[in-house]
Every structure is written in structure tokens, then in C-alpha cells.
Amino acid sequence: MSPAPHTARGIRALRRLLRGAVDLRQLDVEGFRRWLTHELPRWQADPAFAQRARIRDLRRAHPELRDLERTYRRAVAEDEASAPSARLRQMEEELANTDKALIGLSAALARAAPEKKSPLQRKLAGFQARQELLRERYARASEASPARQILLQVHAELQRLRGTLGLEEEEARLSELLLSQGQRSGHTGQSFEQLALTLTRRHIVPDLLGRGGEAAAQRIQVLRGVTLGAARSEFDQLVIRRPLSPGRPVEVLAMVEVKRNPNDLAHGFRLRQENLAWLTGDAAHYDPGQYRTRYFSSGHFDREAVHEEAGERFVFARGSFRRFRREPKSGAFLKRLYFITRTGTLNGVAAAALSRIRHRVATDERWQPESDAYLRALLHWCQSLAEPLEAPEVLRLYCSTTARAQHVLVVGRSPSAELR
């Protein structure tokens, strides 16, 4: 069993994160070039990034491929604008439906009892005859369309060139890498969520107990994946106090947002501010239309909702969230809103934006890192991905007081010390 990773909290821990920030929003071209130079080796260690770059460089080395792709796009547009196009699309749909029926009938025939095979075989034969007739009609209609014949010819040329260059194999390899990467990411996410639950019970729950003693502790529970049947709301963790009377609404003591990447703190913060406005009835700070569901038909949290977990039912009402209040100075909900994240470099944009930046660098066939003009345009695009409030601003809010700084737990990547 691996030892628990070092976890830090408090002003010093948050300031360490802020000191290590490389905020893309503040960089000039030269600073951006240094940032890319630093990041590229790490990105290139990712097999999927390296494979995308390999495909990019293969395409850059063969401009005839781009020329033929442009020709193909023009042929597609001309085919779609041609008179026979609508009838051809209809026939393609009929053929696709027939193919699906044949697959289904073949599977049913393989499973059928002997006495039921004869009618299925007749039905299968009927669909096979229909398929053959449709194919003949489609072939005649296609041959009678000059635009479709040009499209088929250009498509065949494009496929031959892609095969000659090995592009099909390279793209298939990328698909395999992305599938494997997605499976690993899902497992890593589950592991971090389990660690976050442990940290909440070990460090956040004691913050909330006060002097209640053992009797008070027994009424505290951490719920996970709470949605309450609402739109735009799935809470990673809610620390609740059970009611003294069964069936009564619970009392929410804390909301815990779990973000593996510290750059995603702002996204979670912005959404939870809006969610808390909805939960507390602060109608000026959310759009009821976005929260309207079959259960909450008014778009407001105006009726009790139930969360079920481990065979138990937990009732929530607006009063369940009465302890959440806005800070007088910032106007934000800070007290009782906790975050658990990992150490890492703050970049001034969310992880999804960073992923888009990596994807563009790996696939941009105009890639010219030595060109100031190219880097200036790329930097401007990167900066356009930022929101007005990003992770550095969120951490500064929590650094405003010693007490608030305790609300962000930063998990290290190696077990080096005890929790502070």
C-alpha cells in the first residue's frame, strides 16, 4: 500500500502555488516563446501528442495532400448542390436501413429455435433481394450524375494518396493511443476522488465539528455526487448533519469541490457560486431558465429534493443551505466552500483550454515557433481562451484571511511530509 501523499493548506501553501504561476494572460511574445520551450518537452513525452505531431509533419511534407483535400471539399459542395443529390441521399439512407435490418435478422436467425428459422430465412431473403435492387438503382443514379462521378473519382484519388503516405495507419495509431489514454485517465480520476474523500473525512470534517463531541460526530456524513434532480449541479461532496427527526431536511455544513488540476479551480468556483445562489434563493445571481427541469418546473429551488446513497434517503430544502452566506468584501461564497486539488503550475487558463493549446500546437500545419508574427497570433488566440476569473484570482480570494486559506487542500505528488 502506497503512503499517503503530502497535503498542505493555509496561506503559505497557496502562495507557493501562486509564486510558481506562469500566467499566459500576462505574457508577451518572448515570454510565450520561453513558456512553449519549457512545455514542449513535457508535451512531447505524451505519446498522443507525439503522434499528432508526427501526422502534422507528414502532412506538412506533402502539400499535394492539402491540395487534393481542397479539391475534394469543392467536389462535395458541387455534388450537394446538384439536382440528383437529394435522391441519392435518400437512397443511401434506404440502403443503410436495409443493411441494419439484415444484420439484425442474421443475428436473430443464429439464435432462433429450429421451428422459427423458416419465417426468418424468408424475411432475410426478402431484405437481401431489396438490398440488391437498391444497389442497382443507386449505381444507375450515381452514374447518371456528373457531379457524383467527379466526387467519387476525387475521393478515390485522395484515398490512394493517403494510403501511399501511410496516413491511414498513423491516424489509426492515434485513435488507439487516445482510447488507451482515456481509460487511464478515468482510473486516475477515480483514485483521486477516493483520496479526496479520505482527506475530507480526515481534515475538513474536524474543522466543522467544533465542540460537539462524539454524539455530534455521529450525525456528520459526507455525501458524494449529489445532484438533487437539478440542472447544472453535481456536487462532488457535501458534508451534512443528519436531522434529529427522520425524514426532515439535512443541514449542509460544507461543499467540497475536487479538482485534480489546479487550473480548473476557477471553473469549479464560478459554477459553485451560481449553484449556491440557486440553492439559497438569491435569484438575482442565476438564470431560472437554466435550472428549469421537470422536477423544478419554476427554475427555482422551491421544493424539497432527495438524494439517495448507500440505501439511505437524505432530504434537502432551501433551509439546508442556510449556513452559506456571501462575504461582505468580495460578495462571494467562501466560507464552507472547500477545494481539494493537486500541486501544479498555474497557467491562467483552465485545463480544457490548455488541452486545446496542446492540440493546436501538435496539429497546426503552419507551426513556426521561430516566427514572432506566428507566435503573436498564437498567443492572442491562447489568451482569448481565458475567463475573466481564473485560478490565480480564486487562490488570492482564499488567501485573504488565514481562516479562508484553510479551505483549499493542495495534494503533493509524493509523500514528503505530514499535513500542515
N, C-alpha and C positions, 0 to 999 in steps of 0.2 A: 504493500500500500504506500503510495507516494505521500510525502509530508505535505501539510497544508501550505499554500503559498503565502508569502509575506503580504499583509494587508495594512495599509496606512490610511489615516484620516486626520482631519484637522487642517489648520491654515498652512502649516509647513508643507504638508503633503500636496495640497492644491497649488501652492506657489511653485513647488518643484515641477509640477505638470505645466504650469504657465511659463516658467523660465525656459522650458525645452520646446516651446511652441515655435513653429515656422509658419507664420500666418500668410497664406497666399494672397490675402486681400491687401497686404501691405507691401508686397514685393515689387521691385522694378525689374526690368528685363535681365540685368546682370544677376540680381538675387534669384530670379526664377531659374536662370541657367545653372546656378550653383545648386539650387534645390533639385532640379532634374538630374544633375550629375550625381548627386548623393542618392537619389531614389532609384535611378535606373538599374544599378547592380542588384538591388533587392528585388525589383520587379522582374528582372531577367532570370532570377533564381526560381520564379514561378513557371512551371512547365507550360501552363496555358498561355501566359504572356509571351514566352519564348516562341511558342508555336504560332501565335498570331503574328509576331514579328517576322517569323520565317515566311509565312504566307504573304505578308506585306512586301517583303524584299523580293520574293518570287514575282509578284505582280509588277513591282517597280522595274524589274529587269526585263519585262516583256510588255512594252507599251502596245503591241499589237492586240493583246488581250483586252485592254481597255477600249481600243478602237472597235473591236468586234462586239463588245458588250454594248457600246453606244448604238451600233448598227442594230443589234438585237432589240434594244428598247424601242428604237424607231419602228422596227418591224412589228413589234407587239402593238404599238399605238395605231399603226396603219391597219393592222388586222382587226383591232377592236372597233375601228371606225368604219369598217367595210360593211356592206349590206348583208352578206351571209353570216356575219359574226354572231348575231343573236340566235339564229337557228343552230349553228354549230355548238354554241354553249349549251343550248337546251339538249342537244343530242349527247353531248359529253356528260351532262347530269344524268340522263336516262341510262347511259352505259355504266356510270358509276353505281347507280342504284341497282342495276341488274347484277353487277359484279358482287355487290354486298349480299344480294339475295342468294346468289349461287354459293357464296362462302357459308352463309347461314344454313342453307339446305344441305350442303355437303356435310357439315358438322352434325346436323340433325339426323341425316341418314346413317352416319357412322355410329350414332348412339342408339338408333331405333331398334325396337324389338322386331323379329323376323316378320311378324304379321303386319307391321306398319311400314315396311320398306317399300312395298309396291307403289302405293299412292305417292310417297315421297320421291321415288325414282321418276314417276310420270311428271310430277311437278318440276323436278330438276331438269328433265329433258325439255320441258316447255320453256324454261328460262334459258337453257343453252341455245335453243333454236332462236329465241328472241335476241339473245346476245349476238349471234351470228348475223341475223338480219340487220340489227342496229349498226354493227361494224361495217357491213357492206354499204348501207345508206350513208354512214358517216364518211367512209372513204370516198364515195362519189361526190358528196357535198364538198369535201375538202379539196378534191382535185379540181372542182369547178370554181374554186375561189383563188384568184391570183395572189391576193394578199396572204392567204393562209399558206400557199405553197412557198412564197418567199420566206415567211416566218419559219416554216419547217426546215427550209434549206439553211437559213442563218443559224437556227438552233443546232442543227447537226454539225455545222462548222465550229460553233462555239464549244460543243461537247468534245469534238475531236481535239481541238486545241487544248482544252482543259485536261484531257487525258494525256496528251503528249507532254504537257508541262508537269504532270503529276499533281495537279491542284486538287483533284478529287480525293486522292489519298491523304494529302496534307489536311484538308478540311475534315475528313473522316477521323483523322488522328486528333484534331482539335475537339471534335464532338465527344470522343472517348475521354479525353482529359477533363472536359467540363463536367461530364457526368460523374466521374470519379471524384472530382473536386467538390461537387455539390453534396455528394454522400458524406464526405469527410467533414464538410462544414456543418451539416446537420448534426452529426455526432458531437462535434466540438461545442456547438451551441447548447445542446442538452447537458453536457458536462458542466458548462459554466453556469447554467441555470440551477443545477443541483448544488454547485458550490455557493451560489448566491443565496439559496435558501438556508444553507448552513450558516452563512455569515449573518443573515438577518436574525436567525434564532440566537446566535451567539453574541451579537454586538448591538443590534438595533432594538430587539425586544427588551433587554435590560434597561435601555435608555427610557423606555416608556412605562416601566413598572412602578417607578417611584418607590414609595414605602408600603406598597400593598401587601408584600409578603407572599407566602406560598399560596394562600387562598386566591389572591388576585392573579397570580401567575397561571393558575389552572384554568382561568377563564380566557386567557390570551391564546389566539391561534393565528397562524399565518396561512392565508388562502392564496391559491395560485390560479392564474388565467381567468380572472373574474371579468365577465362581460356584462352581466345584468340585463341581457337582451337589448342592449343599446347599440347604436351606430358609433363608429369612430372610437370605440372604447374596448380595450382588452388590457386589464391591469396585470402586470407581471406578478405583483404580490400586494396583498392588503393585510396589514396587521390589525386584527379585530378583537374586540372584547365581547364575549358572549353575553346575552342578556340574562338577568336573573330569572325571568319568566320565559319558558319555552314558547317559541313562535313569535316573540317580539323582535323588533329590528336590532341588529347588532350595532356596536359603536366602532367606527373606524378610527384607529389610533395613528396609523401611518400608511402611506402609499410608497411602495418601493419600486423604482424603475431600474431594470437591469440592462446594461449596455456593454457588450464586450469591447466595443471600440469607443474610446473616449470622444472621438469626433462626432458621435451620434448623441451625445448628451443634450445638445440643443434641440434636436428633433423631438426627443422624449420630453424635454422641458416644455416646449411650445405646446405640444399636444396635451400634456397633463394640465397645463394652465387652463386650456379651453375646457377639458373634461371636468376639472374642479369647478369651473364657473357653472357648468351644466348641473353638476351634482349638488351644488349649494344654492341653485336657483338664481344665479347672477346673470339674468337674461340679456344684459347689455353686452356681454362678452362671449356670446356664442350665437350661431345661426340655428334657430329651431328646425329649419328645413333640412339641415344636415343630420339632425338627430331624430328625425321622424321615422318611426318603424311601425310595424303592425301593432306592437305592444304599446309603444309610446307614440300614439297617433297624434298627439298635440305637438310633439317635438320637444317637450319639457319632461324633466324627471318629476312627474306629478303623481306617481303611484308606486306602491311597494314592488320590489323585484326580488327574485330568489336566485341564489347561487347554490348549486349542489356540488358537494365534494366529499369523497370517501363515504358515500351513503348518507350524508347529513345535508340538511337544508338550512341555509343561512339567509335570513330576510334582511333586505336593505331598504331604507327610506331616506328622504332628504335629510332628516334629522341624524342619520347615521354619520353624516359628514360635517356635523356642526363644529367640530374642533378645527376645521380648516378655515383659516382667515387670511386675508391679504396683509402683507407687510405695509405699514404706513408709508415708508420711504420709497420702496420700489414698486409698490402696488401689485406685487407678485405673491403667489402662494409658495412660501419657502418652508416654513415650519411644518413638520410632519411629512414633507415630500423628500424622500431619500433617493439616493442613486448609488448603485454598485457598478463599477466599471473596472477596466484594466489600465495599467500604465501604458503609455504610448505617446507618440508625437502628435500634438495638436496642429492641425494644418489650416484651420479657419474655414473649412468646408466639411460637410458630412461624409461618412464612409461611402455612401452611394455616389456622391459627386467625385470622390477620389477614384472610385471604380470606373466612372465614365472617363476621367482623365487618363487613367492607365489604358483603357480600351482605345481611346483616340490615339495615344502615342504608339500603341502596338499596331494599329491598323491604318494610320494616316499615310497614304502613298506620297504625300507631299512632305514628309518628315525631313526637316532641315534644321537640326539643333544648332548648327553653326551660324544660321542667319538671324540677325537681330529682328528683321521685319517679320519673319515667320514666328519667332518666339514671342514677339509683342502681340501678334494676333492670337496665338495660343494662350498666352497669359490672360488677355482680355476675356477670352471665352471661359477660361478656368474661373476667373473672378466673377463672371456672370452666374456661376452655379451657386454662389454663396447666398445665404439668407441674411436679413438684417441682424438677426441674433444667432450667433454660433457658439460653440462650446467654450471658447475663452471668456465670453461675456457671462455665460452661465456660472462658470467657476468663480469669476470675480464677484458675482452676486453672493455666492455662498461663502466667499472669503470676507464678507462684510463684517461678520462677527465670529467670535470663537465658537459660539454655540452652533451657528448655522454651518460652519465648516465641518462639524462632526457629521453632517448629513450626507456626505459624499465619501464612500469607501472605495479606495483605489487598490486593486489587487495586483501584486507584482507577478512577474513571470517566473520567479524562482523563490524557493523557501529560504529567506535570509534572516528573518527576524520575527519577533512577536508583534502582535497588533499594538499600535500605539493608542 
